[in-house]
Amino acid sequence: MFNQIRELRSYRVHLLPLEWDGSNADHLADEGLLPSVRVKAANAAHAEALAHLATGRRVVRVERVEHVERMERAAQEVAQ
């Protein structure tokens, strides 16, 4: 069997509190009001699975951190 070595990337995974039904989850994640964890994974699906296994909570959203941080820096440079 052929094994591939995959580069790990950093992801921020937004989680739902255990007692919450998930209404307005995307809005609250945008505002930074939901708990989140950062994980290293090969892809977003793997990051989602790792975060769920580690916390036992449902996942709202997975964001690749390097991409988000680069976009924020670019937006700041344009604004200046």
C-alpha positions in Angstrom: 0.0 0.0 0.0 1.2 3.5 -0.9 1.3 6.0 2.0 1.3 9.7 1.4 2.7 12.3 3.7 0.4 15.2 4.0 1.3 18.7 5.2 -0.7 19.7 8.3 -2.4 23.1 8.3 -3.8 25.1 11.2 -7.6 25.3 11.5 -9.9 27.2 13.9 -13.0 25.2 14.7 -16.1 26.9 16.1 -18.1 24.7 18.5 -21.7 24.7 19.8 -22.2 24.6 23.6 -23.6 21.3 24.7 -26.9 22.6 25.9 -27.6 24.8 22.8 -29.8 24.0 19.8 -27.7 25.9 17.3 -30.0 28.7 16.3 -28.0 31.8 15.1 -24.8 29.8 15.2 -23.2 31.4 12.1 -23.9 34.9 13.3 -22.5 34.1 16.8 -19.4 32.5 15.2 -18.9 35.7 13.1 -19.0 37.8 16.2 -16.5 35.5 18.0 -19.0 34.5 20.7 -18.8 30.8 20.3 -16.1 28.6 21.9 -13.4 27.5 19.4 -10.3 25.3 19.3 -7.3 25.3 17.0 -6.1 22.1 15.6 -3.5 20.9 13.1 -5.0 18.7 10.4 -4.5 17.7 6.7 -7.8 19.2 5.6 -11.0 20.8 7.0 -12.9 17.6 7.3 -10.1 16.0 9.4 -10.0 19.2 11.5 -13.8 18.9 12.1 -13.5 15.3 13.1 -10.5 15.9 15.5 -12.3 18.8 17.2 -15.4 16.8 17.7 -13.5 13.8 19.1 -11.5 16.1 21.4 -14.4 18.1 22.8 -17.6 16.0 22.2 -19.3 19.1 20.9 -21.0 19.7 17.5 -19.0 21.8 15.0 -20.4 25.0 13.5 -17.6 26.1 11.2 -14.0 25.2 10.3 -11.7 28.0 9.1 -8.2 27.6 7.8 -6.2 30.0 10.0 -3.3 30.9 7.6 -5.8 31.9 4.9 -7.9 34.0 7.3 -4.9 35.8 8.8 -3.5 36.6 5.3 -6.9 38.0 4.2 -7.1 40.2 7.4 -3.6 41.5 6.8 -4.4 42.3 3.1 -7.6 44.1 4.1 -5.6 46.2 6.6 -3.0 47.1 4.0 -5.7 48.2 1.5 -7.4 50.3 4.2 -4.2 52.2 4.8 
